[in-house]
Amino acid sequence: MIDSATHRRLLPVLVYAALTSAVVSSLGMLLVPTISDELGVEVSTGQWMLTVNLLVGAVSTPIMGRLSDGPHRTRLLVWSLVIIAAGSVVAATATNFPMFLLGRGMQGLSYGIVPVTIALARRYLAEDKVRHGISSLSVTVTTGLGVGYPLTGILAATVSFRLAFWCAAIFLATTIVVVCLVVPKGPDEQAPRAPFDFVGAVSIGLGLSLMLIAVSEGSQWGWSAAPTVGLFAAAAATMAAWTAVELRSRNPLVDLRVFRNADVLVANCTAIGLGAVMYIGLSIGSLVAQSPASTGYGIALPLFWAGFVMLPLSVGSFGANRLVRAVSHRVPLRLLLLIGAGLVTASAVQLWVAHDALWEIMIGMFGFGAGMGMTYAAMPALIARSVADTQLGSAVSFNQVLRTVGGSFGSAVSGAVLAAHLGPSTRPTSTGIDLAFSIGAIGCCVVFLALSVNYVLSRANHRADRVAPVPQ
C-alpha cells in the first residue's frame, strides 16, 4: 500500500513523466527545415529524423508495454528516461546527420513512456481516480505539444537547435528525480512474473523495421523494384510468423486474443488509421508554415514564431479532453471516438483545400487537436474496460504501437511524396505538398466512414439484443 500523500502526488508526477513524449516530439517536425540546412541534407532526407524516431518507438513500445505488466514498472520507467536523456545529449552534440539520427533513435523510447505511466496509474491510483488518470495521460502528449513547439522554436531561433535538445535533456533529468522520489519503487509483489517473449520481441521489431524501410525508400528505389518488393514480402512473412508465435505462446509479448473484443478492435484500427493520416497533416502543415514564399505555397513564418502554429493543437486537445471527462458517463465511448475522427477528417480536408494563409493552418491545427483529444481519450478507456488488469499494459501499449506505426507510415509516406516532387531549390514543389495533403484527407475520410458504419451496426445490434425474447 502507498500513503495518502503519495496518492495525491502520483498522478501529477506520472503526467510530468508522460510529458517527455511531448518534449521529444516537439524536437521533430518543427526543426526539419532548420536541421536539414544546418547538417547539409535535403528536406526529404531530413524527414528521417521523424521516421527513425517513430521506427524505434514502434519497435520498443510493445516491449515496454509487456514489461510494464510485470513487477519492475518503476525501474523500467527510470531507465527509459535515462536513455531518452542520453539521446538528447547525443543529438545536441551531433556533428553530422548520422550521429544526429542515432540520438533521435534513442529518443524513440519516449513513445513507450505513456503506456508505462498508464500501467502505473492503473496499479497505484485509487479506483475512483483511474479512469480520469488514464484519460489525462493519454492526451498529455498532444496537449504538451502546444507548449513544447513554441519553446523549441524560440530556443532554436534565438540561439541554436542544439539548445532545444540540451533543454530537453535537463527536463528529462528533473523527471528522473521526481519519478524516483514519488513513484513506488517496487518490485510489485502483486504483479505476475511471466517469462519474457524474446522471439516475439525480435519478430515484431524485424517485421516493422522491414515494412517502414520499404515505405520510406520505395519512392527512391521504385515501388516495383526488387528491393522494395522484397522488403514488403519479407515484412509480411515476418509479421505473419510473429502472429502465429503470439497466438501459440503462453506468455505472448502482445496478447492478440484481446482483438476478439469489439471495443479493442475498434480502438486499435482507429489508432493505426488516424495515426498515419494525422501525422501527414501535422508534418506538412508545419513545413508549409516555415517554407519561403518563393516556393509558391510557403507562409515564410520565422522559426521563432513557427512553434506557435501548434498552440491551437494544444488548446483543442485540452478542451476536448475536458469535454470527454464531463460527458463520458452519458455519451457512449464509440460515439466520442466517431466525433473525434469527424473533427480530424474535417480538418484534414480543410488543410487540403485551404493552406495558403496562416489562419487556415491554425484552424486546421485546432481541429486536429480537438479530434485527437477526443479519440486519444476514448481509445484507452475502451480498452481498459474490456481487458483484465494483468493485460492492460500490453493492450494499451499495443494501441500506442499502432498509433506510432501509423505515424511512422505517415512520416514515411509524406517523406516519399516530397522526395518525388523536389524543385530546383531542393525544396518540395506545390504539387508535392498538395498531393501529401490529399493523401491525408482521403485517408481520414476512409477511417471516418469505417467508424460510421461500425457505429451504426453496433447500435443496430444493441437494439436487437434488447428486444430479443428471453429463453424460457
GUBALUM-280679 format. One record per residue (C-alpha): x, y, z; residue number from 1; chain. Coordinates in steps of 0.25 Angstrom, whole numbers, padded with zeros to 4 digits. Each point is the difference from the previous one (the first is absolute). Layout:
@X X Y Y Z Z nr NUM kette A
...
END
This chain:
@X 0000 Y 0000 Z 0000 nr 1 kette A
@X 0004 Y 0014 Z -0002 nr 2 kette A
@X -0003 Y 0012 Z 0009 nr 3 kette A
@X -0010 Y 0011 Z -0003 nr 4 kette A
@X 0011 Y 0011 Z -0003 nr 5 kette A
@X 0006 Y -0009 Z -0011 nr 6 kette A
@X -0014 Y -0003 Z -0005 nr 7 kette A
@X -0002 Y 0015 Z -0002 nr 8 kette A
@X 0013 Y 0002 Z -0007 nr 9 kette A
@X 0000 Y -0012 Z -0008 nr 10 kette A
@X -0008 Y 0005 Z -0012 nr 11 kette A
@X 0006 Y 0013 Z -0002 nr 12 kette A
@X 0014 Y -0007 Z 0000 nr 13 kette A
@X -0005 Y -0010 Z -0010 nr 14 kette A
@X -0005 Y 0011 Z -0009 nr 15 kette A
@X 0013 Y 0007 Z 0002 nr 16 kette A
@X 0007 Y -0012 Z -0005 nr 17 kette A
@X -0010 Y -0002 Z -0011 nr 18 kette A
@X 0004 Y 0014 Z -0005 nr 19 kette A
@X 0013 Y -0005 Z -0004 nr 20 kette A
@X -0007 Y -0006 Z -0013 nr 21 kette A
@X -0005 Y 0014 Z -0003 nr 22 kette A
@X 0014 Y 0007 Z 0003 nr 23 kette A
@X 0007 Y -0010 Z -0010 nr 24 kette A
@X -0011 Y 0001 Z -0010 nr 25 kette A
@X 0002 Y 0015 Z 0000 nr 26 kette A
@X 0014 Y -0002 Z -0004 nr 27 kette A
@X -0005 Y -0007 Z -0013 nr 28 kette A
@X -0009 Y 0006 Z -0010 nr 29 kette A
@X 0003 Y 0015 Z 0002 nr 30 kette A
@X 0015 Y -0002 Z -0001 nr 31 kette A
@X 0001 Y -0008 Z -0013 nr 32 kette A
@X 0003 Y 0012 Z -0009 nr 33 kette A
@X 0010 Y 0006 Z 0010 nr 34 kette A
@X 0008 Y -0013 Z 0003 nr 35 kette A
@X 0000 Y -0003 Z -0015 nr 36 kette A
@X 0007 Y 0013 Z -0003 nr 37 kette A
@X 0009 Y -0001 Z 0012 nr 38 kette A
@X 0005 Y -0014 Z -0003 nr 39 kette A
@X 0000 Y 0001 Z -0015 nr 40 kette A
@X -0011 Y -0010 Z -0005 nr 41 kette A
@X -0013 Y 0002 Z -0008 nr 42 kette A
@X -0013 Y 0002 Z 0007 nr 43 kette A
@X -0005 Y -0013 Z -0005 nr 44 kette A
@X 0012 Y -0007 Z 0006 nr 45 kette A
@X -0002 Y 0009 Z 0013 nr 46 kette A
@X -0014 Y -0007 Z 0001 nr 47 kette A
@X 0008 Y -0012 Z 0005 nr 48 kette A
@X 0002 Y 0007 Z 0013 nr 49 kette A
@X -0015 Y -0003 Z 0002 nr 50 kette A
@X 0000 Y -0014 Z -0006 nr 51 kette A
@X 0011 Y -0006 Z 0008 nr 52 kette A
@X -0006 Y 0006 Z 0013 nr 53 kette A
@X -0013 Y -0006 Z -0003 nr 54 kette A
@X 0006 Y -0013 Z -0005 nr 55 kette A
@X 0007 Y -0002 Z 0013 nr 56 kette A
@X -0012 Y 0004 Z 0007 nr 57 kette A
@X -0008 Y -0011 Z -0007 nr 58 kette A
@X 0010 Y -0011 Z 0003 nr 59 kette A
@X 0002 Y 0004 Z 0015 nr 60 kette A
@X -0014 Y 0003 Z 0004 nr 61 kette A
@X -0006 Y -0014 Z 0000 nr 62 kette A
@X 0012 Y -0005 Z 0008 nr 63 kette A
@X -0001 Y 0011 Z 0010 nr 64 kette A
@X -0015 Y -0002 Z 0001 nr 65 kette A
@X 0002 Y -0015 Z 0002 nr 66 kette A
@X 0011 Y 0003 Z 0011 nr 67 kette A
@X -0010 Y 0010 Z 0007 nr 68 kette A
@X -0009 Y -0012 Z 0003 nr 69 kette A
@X 0011 Y -0006 Z 0008 nr 70 kette A
@X 0005 Y 0004 Z 0014 nr 71 kette A
@X 0011 Y 0010 Z -0004 nr 72 kette A
@X -0008 Y 0012 Z -0006 nr 73 kette A
@X 0007 Y 0011 Z 0007 nr 74 kette A
@X 0014 Y -0005 Z -0003 nr 75 kette A
@X -0005 Y -0001 Z -0015 nr 76 kette A
@X -0005 Y 0014 Z 0000 nr 77 kette A
@X 0013 Y 0005 Z 0006 nr 78 kette A
@X 0010 Y -0007 Z -0009 nr 79 kette A
@X -0009 Y 0004 Z -0012 nr 80 kette A
@X 0001 Y 0015 Z 0004 nr 81 kette A
@X 0015 Y -0002 Z 0002 nr 82 kette A
@X 0002 Y -0005 Z -0014 nr 83 kette A
@X -0009 Y 0011 Z -0006 nr 84 kette A
@X 0008 Y 0011 Z 0007 nr 85 kette A
@X 0013 Y -0006 Z -0005 nr 86 kette A
@X -0006 Y 0000 Z -0014 nr 87 kette A
@X -0003 Y 0015 Z 0002 nr 88 kette A
@X 0015 Y 0002 Z 0003 nr 89 kette A
@X 0004 Y -0008 Z -0012 nr 90 kette A
@X -0009 Y 0008 Z -0009 nr 91 kette A
@X 0005 Y 0014 Z 0006 nr 92 kette A
@X 0014 Y -0003 Z -0002 nr 93 kette A
@X -0001 Y -0007 Z -0014 nr 94 kette A
@X 0010 Y 0005 Z -0010 nr 95 kette A
@X -0007 Y -0008 Z -0012 nr 96 kette A
@X -0013 Y -0005 Z -0004 nr 97 kette A
@X 0002 Y -0015 Z 0003 nr 98 kette A
@X 0004 Y 0003 Z 0014 nr 99 kette A
@X -0012 Y 0009 Z 0002 nr 100 kette A
@X -0009 Y -0011 Z -0005 nr 101 kette A
@X 0007 Y -0009 Z 0011 nr 102 kette A
@X -0005 Y 0010 Z 0010 nr 103 kette A
@X -0014 Y 0001 Z -0006 nr 104 kette A
@X -0001 Y -0015 Z 0000 nr 105 kette A
@X 0004 Y -0001 Z 0015 nr 106 kette A
@X -0011 Y 0010 Z 0003 nr 107 kette A
@X -0010 Y -0009 Z -0007 nr 108 kette A
@X -0002 Y -0007 Z 0013 nr 109 kette A
@X -0008 Y 0012 Z 0004 nr 110 kette A
@X -0012 Y -0007 Z -0007 nr 111 kette A
@X 0000 Y -0011 Z 0010 nr 112 kette A
@X -0001 Y 0009 Z 0012 nr 113 kette A
@X -0015 Y 0003 Z 0000 nr 114 kette A
@X -0004 Y -0015 Z 0000 nr 115 kette A
@X 0010 Y -0002 Z 0012 nr 116 kette A
@X -0007 Y 0012 Z 0008 nr 117 kette A
@X -0014 Y -0005 Z -0003 nr 118 kette A
@X 0004 Y -0014 Z 0005 nr 119 kette A
@X 0006 Y 0007 Z 0013 nr 120 kette A
@X -0013 Y 0008 Z 0001 nr 121 kette A
@X -0009 Y -0012 Z -0001 nr 122 kette A
@X 0008 Y -0007 Z 0011 nr 123 kette A
@X 0002 Y 0011 Z 0010 nr 124 kette A
@X -0011 Y 0011 Z -0002 nr 125 kette A
@X -0013 Y -0001 Z 0008 nr 126 kette A
@X -0011 Y -0008 Z -0007 nr 127 kette A
@X -0008 Y 0013 Z -0002 nr 128 kette A
@X 0012 Y 0007 Z -0006 nr 129 kette A
@X 0004 Y -0010 Z -0010 nr 130 kette A
@X -0009 Y 0004 Z -0012 nr 131 kette A
@X 0003 Y 0015 Z 0002 nr 132 kette A
@X 0015 Y -0004 Z 0001 nr 133 kette A
@X 0001 Y -0008 Z -0013 nr 134 kette A
@X -0008 Y 0010 Z -0008 nr 135 kette A
@X 0010 Y 0011 Z 0005 nr 136 kette A
@X 0012 Y -0008 Z -0003 nr 137 kette A
@X -0005 Y -0004 Z -0014 nr 138 kette A
@X -0001 Y 0015 Z -0005 nr 139 kette A
@X 0012 Y 0005 Z 0008 nr 140 kette A
@X 0008 Y -0001 Z -0013 nr 141 kette A
@X -0009 Y 0008 Z -0009 nr 142 kette A
@X -0003 Y 0011 Z 0011 nr 143 kette A
@X 0015 Y 0001 Z 0003 nr 144 kette A
@X 0004 Y 0002 Z -0015 nr 145 kette A
@X -0007 Y 0014 Z 0001 nr 146 kette A
@X 0010 Y 0004 Z 0011 nr 147 kette A
@X 0012 Y -0008 Z -0006 nr 148 kette A
@X 0000 Y 0005 Z -0014 nr 149 kette A
@X 0000 Y 0015 Z 0003 nr 150 kette A
@X 0011 Y -0002 Z 0010 nr 151 kette A
@X 0008 Y -0008 Z -0010 nr 152 kette A
@X -0002 Y 0011 Z -0011 nr 153 kette A
@X 0004 Y 0011 Z 0010 nr 154 kette A
@X 0013 Y -0007 Z 0005 nr 155 kette A
@X 0004 Y -0005 Z -0014 nr 156 kette A
@X -0002 Y 0014 Z -0007 nr 157 kette A
@X 0007 Y 0008 Z 0011 nr 158 kette A
@X 0012 Y -0009 Z 0003 nr 159 kette A
@X 0000 Y -0013 Z -0007 nr 160 kette A
@X -0008 Y -0013 Z -0002 nr 161 kette A
@X 0011 Y -0007 Z 0009 nr 162 kette A
@X -0005 Y 0009 Z 0011 nr 163 kette A
@X -0014 Y -0006 Z -0001 nr 164 kette A
@X 0006 Y -0014 Z 0001 nr 165 kette A
@X 0008 Y 0004 Z 0012 nr 166 kette A
@X -0012 Y 0005 Z 0007 nr 167 kette A
@X -0007 Y -0013 Z -0003 nr 168 kette A
@X 0011 Y -0007 Z 0007 nr 169 kette A
@X -0001 Y 0009 Z 0012 nr 170 kette A
@X -0016 Y -0002 Z 0001 nr 171 kette A
@X 0003 Y -0015 Z -0001 nr 172 kette A
@X 0009 Y 0000 Z 0011 nr 173 kette A
@X -0010 Y 0007 Z 0009 nr 174 kette A
@X -0010 Y -0010 Z -0004 nr 175 kette A
@X 0009 Y -0011 Z 0004 nr 176 kette A
@X 0002 Y 0006 Z 0014 nr 177 kette A
@X -0015 Y 0002 Z 0003 nr 178 kette A
@X -0004 Y -0014 Z -0005 nr 179 kette A
@X 0011 Y -0006 Z 0009 nr 180 kette A
@X -0006 Y 0008 Z 0012 nr 181 kette A
@X -0015 Y -0002 Z -0002 nr 182 kette A
@X -0003 Y -0013 Z -0008 nr 183 kette A
@X 0000 Y -0012 Z 0008 nr 184 kette A
@X 0013 Y -0007 Z -0001 nr 185 kette A
@X -0004 Y -0015 Z -0002 nr 186 kette A
@X 0002 Y -0011 Z -0003 nr 187 kette A
@X -0015 Y -0001 Z 0000 nr 188 kette A
@X -0003 Y -0013 Z 0008 nr 189 kette A
@X -0015 Y -0001 Z -0006 nr 190 kette A
@X 0005 Y 0001 Z -0015 nr 191 kette A
@X 0002 Y -0013 Z -0008 nr 192 kette A
@X 0014 Y -0006 Z -0002 nr 193 kette A
@X -0001 Y -0006 Z -0014 nr 194 kette A
@X 0012 Y -0003 Z -0010 nr 195 kette A
@X 0003 Y 0011 Z -0010 nr 196 kette A
@X -0004 Y -0004 Z -0014 nr 197 kette A
@X 0014 Y 0003 Z -0007 nr 198 kette A
@X -0005 Y -0007 Z -0013 nr 199 kette A
@X -0012 Y 0009 Z -0001 nr 200 kette A
@X 0008 Y 0013 Z 0003 nr 201 kette A
@X 0011 Y -0003 Z -0011 nr 202 kette A
@X -0011 Y -0004 Z -0010 nr 203 kette A
@X -0009 Y 0012 Z 0002 nr 204 kette A
@X 0013 Y 0009 Z 0000 nr 205 kette A
@X 0005 Y -0006 Z -0013 nr 206 kette A
@X -0014 Y 0000 Z -0007 nr 207 kette A
@X -0003 Y 0014 Z 0003 nr 208 kette A
@X 0014 Y 0005 Z -0004 nr 209 kette A
@X 0000 Y -0007 Z -0013 nr 210 kette A
@X -0014 Y 0006 Z -0003 nr 211 kette A
@X 0003 Y 0014 Z 0003 nr 212 kette A
@X 0014 Y 0000 Z -0007 nr 213 kette A
@X -0008 Y -0005 Z -0013 nr 214 kette A
@X -0010 Y 0011 Z 0002 nr 215 kette A
@X 0011 Y 0011 Z 0002 nr 216 kette A
@X 0009 Y -0004 Z -0012 nr 217 kette A
@X -0011 Y -0005 Z -0010 nr 218 kette A
@X -0001 Y 0013 Z -0007 nr 219 kette A
@X 0016 Y 0000 Z -0002 nr 220 kette A
@X 0001 Y -0014 Z -0004 nr 221 kette A
@X -0013 Y -0002 Z -0007 nr 222 kette A
@X -0012 Y -0006 Z 0005 nr 223 kette A
@X 0001 Y -0012 Z -0009 nr 224 kette A
@X 0015 Y -0001 Z 0002 nr 225 kette A
@X 0006 Y -0013 Z 0005 nr 226 kette A
@X 0005 Y 0006 Z 0013 nr 227 kette A
@X -0014 Y 0006 Z 0003 nr 228 kette A
@X -0008 Y -0012 Z -0003 nr 229 kette A
@X 0010 Y -0009 Z 0007 nr 230 kette A
@X -0001 Y 0008 Z 0013 nr 231 kette A
@X -0015 Y 0001 Z 0000 nr 232 kette A
@X -0001 Y -0015 Z -0002 nr 233 kette A
@X 0010 Y -0003 Z 0011 nr 234 kette A
@X -0007 Y 0010 Z 0009 nr 235 kette A
@X -0014 Y -0007 Z -0003 nr 236 kette A
@X 0007 Y -0014 Z 0003 nr 237 kette A
@X 0006 Y 0004 Z 0012 nr 238 kette A
@X -0012 Y 0007 Z 0006 nr 239 kette A
@X -0008 Y -0013 Z -0004 nr 240 kette A
@X 0010 Y -0008 Z 0008 nr 241 kette A
@X -0001 Y 0009 Z 0012 nr 242 kette A
@X -0015 Y -0001 Z 0000 nr 243 kette A
@X 0001 Y -0015 Z 0000 nr 244 kette A
@X 0010 Y 0000 Z 0011 nr 245 kette A
@X -0008 Y 0009 Z 0009 nr 246 kette A
@X -0013 Y -0008 Z -0002 nr 247 kette A
@X 0007 Y -0012 Z 0005 nr 248 kette A
@X 0008 Y 0006 Z 0011 nr 249 kette A
@X -0004 Y -0002 Z 0014 nr 250 kette A
@X 0007 Y 0014 Z 0004 nr 251 kette A
@X -0001 Y 0008 Z -0013 nr 252 kette A
@X 0006 Y 0014 Z -0002 nr 253 kette A
@X -0014 Y 0004 Z -0005 nr 254 kette A
@X -0012 Y -0008 Z 0003 nr 255 kette A
@X -0007 Y 0001 Z -0013 nr 256 kette A
@X -0012 Y -0008 Z 0005 nr 257 kette A
@X -0005 Y 0013 Z 0006 nr 258 kette A
@X -0003 Y 0004 Z -0014 nr 259 kette A
@X -0012 Y -0009 Z 0001 nr 260 kette A
@X -0006 Y 0011 Z 0008 nr 261 kette A
@X -0007 Y 0010 Z -0009 nr 262 kette A
@X 0004 Y 0012 Z 0009 nr 263 kette A
@X 0015 Y -0003 Z -0001 nr 264 kette A
@X -0001 Y -0003 Z -0015 nr 265 kette A
@X -0007 Y 0013 Z -0003 nr 266 kette A
@X 0010 Y 0008 Z 0009 nr 267 kette A
@X 0012 Y -0006 Z -0007 nr 268 kette A
@X -0005 Y 0001 Z -0014 nr 269 kette A
@X -0003 Y 0015 Z 0003 nr 270 kette A
@X 0014 Y 0002 Z 0006 nr 271 kette A
@X 0008 Y -0005 Z -0013 nr 272 kette A
@X -0009 Y 0007 Z -0010 nr 273 kette A
@X -0001 Y 0013 Z 0007 nr 274 kette A
@X 0015 Y -0001 Z 0005 nr 275 kette A
@X 0004 Y 0000 Z -0015 nr 276 kette A
@X -0009 Y 0011 Z -0006 nr 277 kette A
@X 0001 Y 0010 Z 0012 nr 278 kette A
@X 0016 Y -0001 Z -0001 nr 279 kette A
@X -0001 Y 0004 Z -0014 nr 280 kette A
@X -0008 Y 0012 Z 0002 nr 281 kette A
@X 0008 Y 0005 Z 0012 nr 282 kette A
@X 0014 Y -0002 Z -0006 nr 283 kette A
@X -0004 Y 0006 Z -0014 nr 284 kette A
@X -0008 Y 0012 Z 0007 nr 285 kette A
@X 0013 Y 0003 Z 0009 nr 286 kette A
@X 0008 Y -0001 Z -0013 nr 287 kette A
@X -0009 Y 0010 Z -0008 nr 288 kette A
@X 0000 Y 0010 Z 0012 nr 289 kette A
@X 0015 Y 0001 Z -0001 nr 290 kette A
@X 0003 Y -0001 Z -0015 nr 291 kette A
@X 0004 Y 0013 Z -0007 nr 292 kette A
@X -0011 Y 0007 Z -0009 nr 293 kette A
@X 0009 Y -0003 Z -0012 nr 294 kette A
@X -0005 Y -0015 Z 0000 nr 295 kette A
@X -0014 Y 0005 Z -0004 nr 296 kette A
@X -0006 Y -0006 Z 0013 nr 297 kette A
@X 0008 Y 0004 Z 0012 nr 298 kette A
@X -0004 Y 0010 Z 0010 nr 299 kette A
@X 0014 Y 0004 Z 0004 nr 300 kette A
@X -0002 Y 0000 Z 0014 nr 301 kette A
@X 0013 Y 0002 Z 0008 nr 302 kette A
@X 0004 Y -0012 Z 0009 nr 303 kette A
@X -0002 Y 0009 Z 0012 nr 304 kette A
@X -0015 Y 0000 Z -0003 nr 305 kette A
@X -0001 Y -0013 Z -0007 nr 306 kette A
@X -0002 Y -0008 Z 0013 nr 307 kette A
@X -0013 Y 0009 Z 0004 nr 308 kette A
@X -0007 Y -0007 Z -0012 nr 309 kette A
@X -0001 Y -0012 Z 0008 nr 310 kette A
@X -0006 Y 0008 Z 0012 nr 311 kette A
@X -0015 Y -0002 Z -0005 nr 312 kette A
@X 0003 Y -0015 Z 0000 nr 313 kette A
@X 0003 Y 0000 Z 0015 nr 314 kette A
@X -0012 Y 0009 Z 0002 nr 315 kette A
@X -0009 Y -0009 Z -0008 nr 316 kette A
@X 0005 Y -0013 Z 0007 nr 317 kette A
@X -0001 Y 0006 Z 0014 nr 318 kette A
@X -0014 Y 0005 Z -0002 nr 319 kette A
@X -0005 Y -0013 Z -0007 nr 320 kette A
@X 0006 Y -0009 Z 0012 nr 321 kette A
@X -0007 Y 0009 Z 0010 nr 322 kette A
@X -0013 Y -0002 Z -0008 nr 323 kette A
@X 0002 Y -0015 Z -0001 nr 324 kette A
@X 0002 Y -0001 Z 0015 nr 325 kette A
@X -0013 Y 0008 Z 0002 nr 326 kette A
@X -0009 Y -0008 Z -0009 nr 327 kette A
@X 0006 Y -0014 Z -0001 nr 328 kette A
@X -0010 Y -0005 Z 0010 nr 329 kette A
@X -0011 Y 0004 Z -0009 nr 330 kette A
@X 0005 Y -0002 Z -0014 nr 331 kette A
@X 0005 Y -0013 Z -0005 nr 332 kette A
@X 0015 Y -0001 Z -0002 nr 333 kette A
@X -0002 Y -0005 Z -0014 nr 334 kette A
@X -0008 Y 0013 Z -0003 nr 335 kette A
@X 0011 Y 0008 Z 0006 nr 336 kette A
@X 0010 Y -0007 Z -0009 nr 337 kette A
@X -0008 Y 0002 Z -0012 nr 338 kette A
@X -0002 Y 0015 Z 0003 nr 339 kette A
@X 0015 Y 0002 Z 0002 nr 340 kette A
@X 0003 Y -0007 Z -0013 nr 341 kette A
@X -0010 Y 0009 Z -0007 nr 342 kette A
@X 0007 Y 0012 Z 0005 nr 343 kette A
@X 0014 Y -0005 Z -0005 nr 344 kette A
@X -0006 Y -0003 Z -0013 nr 345 kette A
@X -0006 Y 0014 Z -0002 nr 346 kette A
@X 0013 Y 0006 Z 0004 nr 347 kette A
@X 0008 Y -0009 Z -0010 nr 348 kette A
@X -0010 Y 0004 Z -0011 nr 349 kette A
@X 0001 Y 0015 Z 0004 nr 350 kette A
@X 0015 Y -0001 Z -0001 nr 351 kette A
@X 0000 Y -0007 Z -0013 nr 352 kette A
@X -0009 Y 0011 Z -0007 nr 353 kette A
@X 0005 Y 0012 Z 0008 nr 354 kette A
@X 0014 Y 0002 Z 0005 nr 355 kette A
@X 0005 Y 0013 Z -0006 nr 356 kette A
@X -0002 Y 0008 Z 0013 nr 357 kette A
@X 0005 Y -0001 Z 0014 nr 358 kette A
@X -0014 Y 0001 Z 0006 nr 359 kette A
@X -0004 Y -0012 Z -0009 nr 360 kette A
@X 0011 Y -0008 Z 0005 nr 361 kette A
@X -0003 Y 0003 Z 0015 nr 362 kette A
@X -0015 Y -0003 Z -0002 nr 363 kette A
@X 0004 Y -0014 Z -0006 nr 364 kette A
@X 0010 Y -0002 Z 0012 nr 365 kette A
@X -0012 Y 0004 Z 0010 nr 366 kette A
@X -0009 Y -0011 Z -0006 nr 367 kette A
@X 0011 Y -0010 Z 0000 nr 368 kette A
@X 0002 Y 0003 Z 0015 nr 369 kette A
@X -0014 Y -0001 Z 0003 nr 370 kette A
@X -0002 Y -0013 Z -0008 nr 371 kette A
@X 0013 Y -0006 Z 0006 nr 372 kette A
@X -0004 Y 0004 Z 0014 nr 373 kette A
@X -0014 Y -0008 Z -0001 nr 374 kette A
@X 0006 Y -0012 Z -0007 nr 375 kette A
@X 0012 Y -0002 Z 0008 nr 376 kette A
@X -0008 Y 0001 Z 0013 nr 377 kette A
@X -0011 Y -0010 Z -0005 nr 378 kette A
@X 0010 Y -0010 Z -0006 nr 379 kette A
@X 0007 Y -0004 Z 0014 nr 380 kette A
@X -0014 Y 0001 Z 0007 nr 381 kette A
@X -0006 Y -0010 Z -0010 nr 382 kette A
@X 0012 Y -0010 Z 0002 nr 383 kette A
@X 0001 Y 0002 Z 0015 nr 384 kette A
@X -0015 Y -0004 Z 0002 nr 385 kette A
@X 0002 Y -0012 Z -0008 nr 386 kette A
@X 0013 Y -0007 Z 0004 nr 387 kette A
@X 0005 Y -0006 Z 0014 nr 388 kette A
@X 0010 Y 0008 Z 0008 nr 389 kette A
@X 0011 Y -0010 Z -0003 nr 390 kette A
@X -0002 Y 0003 Z -0015 nr 391 kette A
@X -0002 Y 0015 Z 0001 nr 392 kette A
@X 0015 Y 0005 Z -0002 nr 393 kette A
@X 0001 Y -0010 Z -0012 nr 394 kette A
@X -0013 Y 0004 Z -0006 nr 395 kette A
@X 0001 Y 0015 Z 0002 nr 396 kette A
@X 0015 Y 0000 Z -0005 nr 397 kette A
@X -0004 Y -0008 Z -0013 nr 398 kette A
@X -0011 Y 0011 Z -0002 nr 399 kette A
@X 0012 Y 0010 Z 0001 nr 400 kette A
@X 0008 Y -0008 Z -0009 nr 401 kette A
@X -0011 Y 0001 Z -0011 nr 402 kette A
@X 0000 Y 0015 Z 0002 nr 403 kette A
@X 0015 Y 0000 Z -0002 nr 404 kette A
@X 0000 Y -0009 Z -0011 nr 405 kette A
@X -0011 Y 0008 Z -0007 nr 406 kette A
@X 0009 Y 0012 Z 0003 nr 407 kette A
@X 0012 Y -0006 Z -0006 nr 408 kette A
@X -0008 Y -0004 Z -0013 nr 409 kette A
@X -0005 Y 0014 Z 0000 nr 410 kette A
@X 0014 Y 0006 Z 0001 nr 411 kette A
@X 0006 Y -0010 Z -0010 nr 412 kette A
@X -0011 Y 0003 Z -0010 nr 413 kette A
@X 0001 Y 0015 Z 0001 nr 414 kette A
@X 0015 Y -0001 Z -0001 nr 415 kette A
@X -0001 Y -0009 Z -0012 nr 416 kette A
@X -0010 Y 0009 Z -0007 nr 417 kette A
@X 0008 Y 0013 Z 0003 nr 418 kette A
@X 0013 Y -0008 Z -0005 nr 419 kette A
@X -0007 Y -0003 Z -0013 nr 420 kette A
@X -0004 Y 0015 Z -0002 nr 421 kette A
@X 0012 Y 0008 Z 0002 nr 422 kette A
@X 0002 Y 0014 Z -0006 nr 423 kette A
@X 0013 Y 0006 Z -0005 nr 424 kette A
@X 0003 Y 0006 Z 0014 nr 425 kette A
@X -0001 Y -0015 Z 0006 nr 426 kette A
@X -0013 Y 0005 Z 0007 nr 427 kette A
@X -0013 Y -0008 Z -0003 nr 428 kette A
@X -0009 Y 0006 Z -0011 nr 429 kette A
@X -0014 Y 0004 Z 0001 nr 430 kette A
@X -0005 Y -0013 Z -0006 nr 431 kette A
@X 0007 Y -0008 Z 0010 nr 432 kette A
@X -0006 Y 0008 Z 0011 nr 433 kette A
@X -0014 Y -0001 Z -0005 nr 434 kette A
@X 0002 Y -0015 Z -0003 nr 435 kette A
@X 0004 Y -0003 Z 0014 nr 436 kette A
@X -0011 Y 0008 Z 0006 nr 437 kette A
@X -0010 Y -0007 Z -0009 nr 438 kette A
@X 0005 Y -0014 Z 0004 nr 439 kette A
@X -0002 Y 0004 Z 0015 nr 440 kette A
@X -0014 Y 0006 Z -0003 nr 441 kette A
@X -0005 Y -0013 Z -0008 nr 442 kette A
@X 0006 Y -0009 Z 0011 nr 443 kette A
@X -0008 Y 0008 Z 0010 nr 444 kette A
@X -0012 Y -0002 Z -0008 nr 445 kette A
@X 0002 Y -0015 Z -0001 nr 446 kette A
@X 0002 Y -0001 Z 0015 nr 447 kette A
@X -0012 Y 0009 Z 0004 nr 448 kette A
@X -0009 Y -0008 Z -0010 nr 449 kette A
@X 0004 Y -0013 Z 0006 nr 450 kette A
@X -0003 Y 0005 Z 0014 nr 451 kette A
@X -0013 Y 0005 Z -0004 nr 452 kette A
@X -0004 Y -0014 Z -0006 nr 453 kette A
@X 0005 Y -0007 Z 0013 nr 454 kette A
@X -0008 Y 0010 Z 0009 nr 455 kette A
@X -0013 Y -0002 Z -0008 nr 456 kette A
@X 0002 Y -0015 Z 0000 nr 457 kette A
@X 0003 Y -0001 Z 0015 nr 458 kette A
@X -0012 Y 0009 Z 0003 nr 459 kette A
@X -0009 Y -0009 Z -0008 nr 460 kette A
@X 0006 Y -0013 Z 0007 nr 461 kette A
@X -0002 Y 0006 Z 0013 nr 462 kette A
@X -0015 Y 0003 Z -0003 nr 463 kette A
@X -0002 Y -0014 Z -0005 nr 464 kette A
@X 0006 Y -0006 Z 0013 nr 465 kette A
@X -0009 Y 0009 Z 0009 nr 466 kette A
@X -0013 Y -0005 Z -0008 nr 467 kette A
@X 0004 Y -0014 Z -0001 nr 468 kette A
@X -0009 Y -0010 Z 0008 nr 469 kette A
@X 0005 Y -0006 Z 0012 nr 470 kette A
@X 0002 Y -0015 Z -0001 nr 471 kette A
@X -0010 Y -0008 Z 0009 nr 472 kette A
END
